Amino acid sequence: TIHEAEARNQNFGQIQNAYIRLYDNDKVVADYDLDEMFSNETAVQFGSFFKLDNEWLFKAVGAGYRLNLGDFVEGYQ
């Protein structure tokens, strides 16, 4: 999330050249261009890590929201 995004009238579209790229060794497993894909959002869930049969896995999500951190975390409680 962007800290105090609503009060500051900010979103990911205002950040130039912002991106997230996750690697597993040399392999890209997720790649998001924040200023284009999430231009109006203040929070982004890039993916989820989860454990299955003693193995940690990553699932790309790529979902944007207009929420603050508290609202976002509340969805997982």
Backbone bond lengths (Angstrom), bond angles and torsions (degrees), N, CA, C in turn:
res aa  C-N    CA-C-N  psi(-1)  N-CA   C-N-CA  omega(-1)  CA-C   N-CA-C  phi
1 T - - - 1.450 - - 1.522 109.48 -
2 I 1.323 115.34 160.54 1.458 121.53 172.51 1.520 106.92 -93.58
3 H 1.319 117.37 125.67 1.461 122.49 -178.03 1.524 110.20 -61.87
4 E 1.336 116.28 124.53 1.465 123.88 178.71 1.529 112.06 53.11
5 A 1.321 116.21 41.27 1.467 121.42 -176.94 1.524 112.90 -59.96
6 E 1.325 117.66 -42.79 1.464 120.30 -178.23 1.523 110.83 -65.59
7 A 1.324 116.96 -46.57 1.468 120.84 -179.40 1.527 111.49 -63.74
8 R 1.315 116.43 -33.28 1.471 121.51 -178.62 1.529 112.52 -94.05
9 N 1.343 116.07 -1.52 1.467 121.72 -178.87 1.531 111.05 54.71
10 Q 1.349 115.76 52.02 1.459 121.62 -176.93 1.526 111.15 -119.62
11 N 1.329 115.63 154.97 1.460 122.33 174.04 1.522 108.36 -151.79
12 F 1.321 116.78 171.89 1.462 120.63 -176.59 1.528 113.05 -67.15
13 G 1.320 118.15 -20.95 1.451 121.08 177.99 1.518 113.53 -67.33
14 Q 1.323 117.53 -16.69 1.462 121.69 -179.54 1.522 112.86 -88.72
15 I 1.304 117.45 -6.29 1.464 121.28 -178.93 1.527 108.05 -97.13
16 Q 1.305 117.08 116.86 1.461 120.73 -177.85 1.527 111.61 -79.40
17 N 1.313 115.27 139.25 1.469 123.01 175.60 1.526 113.84 58.54
18 A 1.326 117.14 30.01 1.465 120.68 179.22 1.525 109.58 -88.10
19 Y 1.320 115.75 131.73 1.458 119.67 178.22 1.521 109.61 -152.31
20 I 1.302 114.17 161.37 1.461 122.48 174.64 1.525 106.30 -126.08
21 R 1.313 115.95 131.58 1.464 120.56 177.92 1.524 107.42 -136.74
22 L 1.318 117.15 120.66 1.461 122.24 178.73 1.515 109.70 -106.30
23 Y 1.328 114.15 136.26 1.460 121.13 -179.07 1.523 110.95 -118.11
24 D 1.305 115.84 146.67 1.454 123.58 166.23 1.522 104.57 -117.24
25 N 1.332 115.79 102.31 1.463 122.47 -168.77 1.523 107.87 59.25
26 D 1.312 120.07 -117.35 1.464 121.61 -179.49 1.527 113.00 -100.51
27 K 1.317 117.16 4.38 1.462 121.31 -176.30 1.531 110.74 -98.99
28 V 1.332 117.00 127.90 1.468 121.61 175.95 1.523 107.77 -74.91
29 V 1.352 116.53 124.01 1.462 120.40 179.08 1.523 112.15 -105.40
30 A 1.327 117.70 -17.05 1.463 121.85 176.43 1.519 108.34 -157.96
31 D 1.330 115.95 140.48 1.459 121.52 -177.65 1.526 108.04 -147.16
32 Y 1.334 117.07 116.39 1.455 121.52 -177.70 1.521 110.29 -128.05
33 D 1.327 116.46 131.38 1.455 123.41 174.30 1.525 106.28 -95.12
34 L 1.325 117.47 105.50 1.459 121.12 -171.01 1.520 113.80 -66.81
35 D 1.335 117.98 -40.95 1.459 118.12 -174.73 1.527 112.85 -73.15
36 E 1.313 119.46 -22.47 1.461 121.24 177.68 1.526 112.31 -95.90
37 M 1.323 116.60 -48.61 1.464 120.32 -174.87 1.525 113.04 -73.77
38 F 1.325 117.14 -28.88 1.462 120.77 -173.90 1.526 110.44 -129.10
39 S 1.323 116.56 49.31 1.461 121.19 -171.53 1.523 114.21 -66.87
40 N 1.325 119.48 -24.12 1.464 121.20 -179.58 1.520 113.38 -109.56
41 E 1.321 117.28 -2.81 1.455 120.79 -173.62 1.527 112.20 -89.55
42 T 1.329 114.66 152.48 1.467 121.72 177.37 1.523 111.56 -111.24
43 A 1.328 116.59 -7.37 1.467 122.17 177.35 1.522 107.84 -142.89
44 V 1.324 116.11 142.67 1.460 120.73 -179.98 1.523 109.10 -136.95
45 Q 1.317 115.94 130.47 1.462 121.15 171.97 1.522 106.33 -100.33
46 F 1.312 115.76 108.73 1.460 120.72 -177.06 1.516 111.73 -76.97
47 G 1.318 115.95 -35.81 1.453 119.84 -179.09 1.504 111.19 -179.08
48 S 1.302 114.88 -177.21 1.462 121.56 -179.82 1.523 109.51 -132.96
49 F 1.315 114.98 135.94 1.459 120.94 170.65 1.516 107.34 -96.61
50 F 1.316 117.15 138.05 1.456 120.53 177.63 1.518 108.97 -147.64
51 K 1.318 114.69 158.85 1.459 120.72 -177.44 1.522 109.13 -108.39
52 L 1.324 115.55 130.25 1.456 121.86 179.10 1.519 108.01 -136.21
53 D 1.341 116.20 118.71 1.465 121.12 -179.66 1.527 112.13 52.30
54 N 1.322 116.85 50.04 1.474 123.77 178.69 1.526 114.06 63.79
55 E 1.318 117.94 17.82 1.463 121.27 177.35 1.529 108.86 -123.31
56 W 1.339 116.45 130.72 1.454 120.87 177.00 1.521 109.37 -82.30
57 L 1.330 115.67 131.41 1.460 122.18 -179.39 1.525 109.58 -125.26
58 F 1.317 116.31 159.51 1.459 122.19 177.76 1.522 108.78 -123.63
59 K 1.325 115.44 133.30 1.460 121.14 176.15 1.524 107.99 -119.23
60 A 1.328 117.67 119.10 1.462 121.59 177.45 1.524 108.97 -67.96
61 V 1.342 116.75 136.02 1.462 121.62 -179.95 1.528 110.11 -115.85
62 G 1.308 117.19 -58.02 1.459 121.08 178.23 1.514 114.08 63.82
63 A 1.330 117.18 51.17 1.461 121.88 -179.81 1.522 110.01 -114.93
64 G 1.324 116.33 132.36 1.453 121.17 178.52 1.517 111.46 -105.55
65 Y 1.330 115.63 150.32 1.464 121.92 -177.58 1.523 109.57 -141.22
66 R 1.316 115.24 157.78 1.461 120.80 171.28 1.533 106.82 -106.46
67 L 1.322 115.43 71.71 1.459 123.62 -176.53 1.513 109.65 -132.72
68 N 1.341 115.35 161.30 1.464 118.69 169.56 1.527 107.96 -95.67
69 L 1.320 116.81 174.64 1.461 120.69 -175.58 1.523 111.76 -60.19
70 G 1.325 117.78 -41.53 1.462 121.12 179.59 1.519 112.06 -60.39
71 D 1.328 116.72 -44.57 1.465 120.94 178.18 1.520 111.21 -63.06
72 F 1.315 115.75 -40.90 1.463 120.94 -178.66 1.527 110.91 -64.60
73 V 1.323 116.75 -47.72 1.467 121.78 -179.57 1.524 110.61 -64.94
74 E 1.323 117.10 -37.11 1.461 121.55 -179.44 1.535 111.41 -57.65
75 G 1.305 117.42 -30.87 1.456 121.42 178.76 1.517 113.70 -66.88
76 Y 1.329 117.38 -13.74 1.464 121.79 -179.27 1.519 112.76 -106.70
77 Q 1.302 117.65 5.12 1.468 120.35 -178.91 1.502 111.04 -97.31
